Amino acid sequence: MKVRPLHDWVVIRPGKSQDRTAGGIVIPDVAKERPQEGEVVAVGEGRFEKKDEKGKVKEQEKKFIKTTLKPGDRVVYEKYSTRKIEVNGEELVMVREEDVLGRFE
């Protein structure tokens, strides 16, 4: 099974969190930070703009904004804006493209 995100949603395979500190102390699961970086697995096509600077956009004048990410990109994303999903036994996360903070080059 594959997942194909809609609109400006991005599917990310999270990076692994550390099991030990640099000094060798084991970090328990409850104390581990959720990973904030990962690899883009799939992206939606984009979305229509939401509002103009005055807070309004006429429906017929909305512009389509394509997503700028592509599968394989390594990204950093907002920590608490994720939706967890499971595909073929693998835990993935979905975020809106606007919640992706940056892309590694």
C-alpha positions as CSV (number, residue, x, y, z in Angstrom):
1,M,0.0,0.0,0.0
2,K,1.2,3.5,-0.8
3,V,0.0,6.8,0.6
4,R,-0.5,9.8,-1.7
5,P,-1.0,13.0,0.2
6,L,-3.5,15.6,-0.9
7,H,-3.1,19.4,-1.2
8,D,0.1,20.7,0.5
9,W,0.6,17.7,2.9
10,V,4.0,16.0,3.0
11,V,4.7,12.4,4.1
12,I,8.1,12.2,6.0
13,R,10.0,9.2,7.3
14,P,11.3,10.5,10.7
15,G,15.0,10.2,11.6
16,K,16.1,8.0,14.4
17,S,16.3,9.5,17.9
18,Q,19.4,8.8,20.0
19,D,19.5,5.9,22.5
20,R,22.5,7.3,24.4
21,T,24.0,10.7,25.3
22,A,27.5,11.6,24.2
23,G,28.7,10.5,27.7
24,G,27.1,7.0,27.3
25,I,24.0,7.5,29.4
26,V,21.1,5.5,28.2
27,I,18.0,7.7,27.4
28,P,14.7,6.0,28.4
29,D,12.0,6.0,25.7
30,V,9.8,8.4,27.7
31,A,12.6,11.0,27.8
32,K,13.5,10.9,24.1
33,E,12.8,13.9,22.0
34,R,10.6,13.2,19.0
35,P,12.8,13.5,15.8
36,Q,12.4,16.8,14.0
37,E,14.2,15.8,10.8
38,G,13.5,13.1,8.2
39,E,13.3,12.1,4.6
40,V,10.3,13.2,2.4
41,V,8.5,10.1,1.1
42,A,5.6,11.7,-0.8
43,V,4.2,15.2,-1.4
44,G,0.8,16.5,-2.5
45,E,0.4,18.7,-5.6
46,G,-0.1,22.0,-3.8
47,R,-2.9,24.2,-2.6
48,F,-4.9,27.3,-3.4
49,E,-3.8,30.4,-1.5
50,K,-5.8,31.0,1.6
51,K,-6.1,34.8,1.9
52,D,-4.6,38.0,0.6
53,E,-3.0,40.7,2.8
54,K,-6.5,42.1,3.7
55,G,-7.7,38.7,4.7
56,K,-9.9,38.1,1.7
57,V,-9.6,36.4,-1.7
58,K,-12.3,36.0,-4.2
59,E,-12.8,32.3,-5.0
60,Q,-12.2,32.8,-8.7
61,E,-9.0,34.8,-8.1
62,K,-7.2,32.3,-5.9
63,K,-3.8,31.2,-7.2
64,F,-2.6,27.6,-7.1
65,I,0.7,27.2,-5.1
66,K,2.7,24.1,-6.0
67,T,4.7,22.3,-3.4
68,T,8.4,22.9,-3.5
69,L,9.5,19.6,-1.8
70,K,10.1,16.3,-3.6
71,P,10.6,12.7,-2.5
72,G,14.1,12.1,-1.2
73,D,14.6,15.6,0.3
74,R,16.0,15.7,3.9
75,V,14.0,18.2,5.9
76,V,13.5,19.7,9.4
77,Y,9.9,20.1,10.4
78,E,7.8,21.6,13.3
79,K,7.9,19.2,16.2
80,Y,4.2,19.3,17.3
81,S,2.5,19.7,13.9
82,T,2.7,16.1,12.8
83,R,0.0,13.5,12.2
84,K,1.3,9.9,12.7
85,I,0.4,7.3,10.1
86,E,1.4,3.7,9.6
87,V,2.0,2.3,6.1
88,N,3.1,-1.3,5.6
89,G,4.2,-1.5,9.2
90,E,6.4,1.6,9.0
91,E,5.6,4.7,11.2
92,L,5.6,7.9,9.1
93,V,4.4,11.4,9.8
94,M,2.4,13.9,7.8
95,V,2.9,17.7,8.0
96,R,1.7,20.6,5.9
97,E,4.5,22.0,3.7
98,E,4.3,25.3,5.7
99,D,5.4,23.4,8.8
100,V,8.6,22.3,7.1
101,L,11.2,24.6,8.4
102,G,14.0,23.8,6.0
103,R,15.7,21.4,3.5
104,F,19.2,20.1,3.8
105,E,21.3,20.6,0.6
